[in-house]
């Protein structure tokens, strides 16, 4: 089926930046949109951002606007999350996901996505 592999996480000081990547591979008919979620210890998984594959339209959670940027590569098989001005409260496991067939936009909930990566840890020290 679909494989998603996140990378780019790590330890960074408050105010710093990280760029996360999610590579998509496997056998699938199509991808309508891709998204990023995050989950901090003891908390529920939280929507971060999504991007529509064919035209690059983006949508962000209100708390992420101005600091995070979602993008895709030219082949439309990799999605990125540029994270700037990081804060301690950004510490979480970050997950990427794909919506294979959906035509609804935007998709902001976990149940709306069809496949998930294993996550990459982001730790921000204060």
N, C-alpha and C positions, 0 to 999 in steps of 0.2 A: 504494500500500500504506500502511503505517503510517509516519508522520513523527514524530520525537522531536527536540525542540530544547531543549538545556540553556542555562541562563543563571544569572548571579549570582556567577560566579567572579571572582577578582581577587587583589590583593596585600593581605595583612593581617599585622599584627604578632602574634607569639606571645601567646597568651592572649585574643585577639580572637575574633570570631564572624563567620560568613557564613551566608547562607541561599540555597541553590541551588534552582532551579526546573527542571522538565522538563514542557513542554507537549506533549501527544499529539494528533495530528490525522490525517486521512486516512480511508480506507475500510477498515473491519475489522468482523468480526462481534462480537467481544467481547474483553475483557481480563480475565484471571484475577488477575494480580498484576503489580506493578511493582517494580523494584529499582534500587539504586545500586551501582556498582563504581568502583574507582579504580585507576590505574596510574601508578606513579612511574617515573622514568627508569631503564632497565636492569632493571626488575622486571616480573613477571607481573601481569596484571590480578587484583585482589583484591576479594572480596565485602565490601560494607559493610552493606547493610540491604535489606529487602524489606517490602512492604505488600500485603495482600490487598485487592482493589478493592471487593468488595461489603460487607465488614464492618469494614475498617480494621485487621485484625489485623497485627501487626508482628513482625519477627524481625531480630536484629542479630548481627553478628559480635562475638565476645567483646571484642575490643579497642576496639570502638566504643561499647559500653554505657556509659551515664552521660554521654557528651559529645555524641553525635549523636542526632537524632530525625527519623524519617521520618514523613511525613503526606501526605494528599491533600486536594483541595478538594471542595466540595459536589457539583460536577458529576462528580467522579471522573475528570477528564481531565487533571489536573495533579498531579504528585508533587513534594514538597519534601524537602529535606534541611537541617535546622537543625544547624549545626556550631558548637559552643561550646568554649571553652578550647583553641583550636587550638595545635598544636605544629608545629615544623619538619618532623617526620616525616610530617605530614599533607599535605605538598606533593605534588601529583599532578594528573593529569588525571582528572576525575570524569565518569563516564558513567552515563546512565540507560538502562534497558531494560524491555521489556514481555514478559510471558508471555501469549500470546493465548488459548490453549486448555487449558493444563495444569490439572490438578486436584490435583497433588501440592503439599504444603506442608511446610516452606518450600523454595524453590529457591535454592540457594547457589552454583551453578556457572554459568559463562559459557555453556556449551553448552545449558543449559536454557531460555534466553531466545530469543525469535524476532526481535526487532528492536531496534536500538541507535541512540542519538543520536551526534553527532559529538564530544561531550565539551566540558567547560569547565575551564580551568586554574585551579587554586587554588595560590597560593604563600604560604607562611607564613615570615616573616622572624624570626630569633631575635635 
